[in-house]
Amino acid sequence: MTDDMIEQYRKMAKANPDDDLAHFALGQALLDAGRSAEAAPVLRHVTRLNPNYTRAFLLLGRALDENGDEEGAIEAWQICYQAASRRGELMSANEARGHLNQRGAPLTSELSELLGIEEPEPEDDREPGEGELRCVRTGRVGKVMRFKPFEDAIGDYMMAHVSQESWEDWMEMSIKVINELRLDLGDPEGQRVYDEHMRDYLNLPHELFERPEEASEG
């Protein structure tokens, strides 16, 4: 992440103090640039603006952990796990659980109860029927998508693993991503940011988005 991009996000966040997505983009950019001390207060502000922004809690935990605040990191991941599980955000829930398991920390906390975060909904353990699949985003059975969104490996994967319900949720979120981050999808950097948000939101495999040069380096 370049300094120019970080400054662009900083100006956007300053101009829109109540915009959770703008502040999240800034916090994520700072964290990716190795500036976790700067990222932590920005991400904490996001969680105050939107207590349901589970990925903000996830990245806040990472920023705090990198700054030596393990207790604060665990607390952020506990809140993330409870909220993400309840909302069917499988990727964030699994990442938070992984961090907590690595540290031998419980999945629940008193703070989660004080914030009114409910226990996760029971998993839908029935087998998908005709025209259904188990969604990679929610872990629940949903409808097969009505059409393939992309004519490539990403579209093939989504047809087989993403439910129509999750796709519709992303379509609503994508409008916010494009408008609030002012993305130009004709620009490679704008397309990269859009793809990153879609990948994380729908819990798509990172390798589907690797550029040829990145794959060859791996």
Secondary structure, DSSP 8 states (H G I E B T S, - for coil): --HHHHHHHHHHHHH-TT-HHHHHHHHHHHHHTT-HHHHHHHHHHHHHH-TT-HHHHHHHHHHHHHTT-HHHHHHHHHHHHHHHHHHT-HHHHHHHHHHHHHTT--S--HHHHHTT---------S---TTEEE-TTTSSEEEB-SS-SSSSHHHHHHHHH-BHHHHHHHHHHHHHHHHHTT--TTSHHHHHHHHHHHHHHHT--GGGG--HHHHHH-
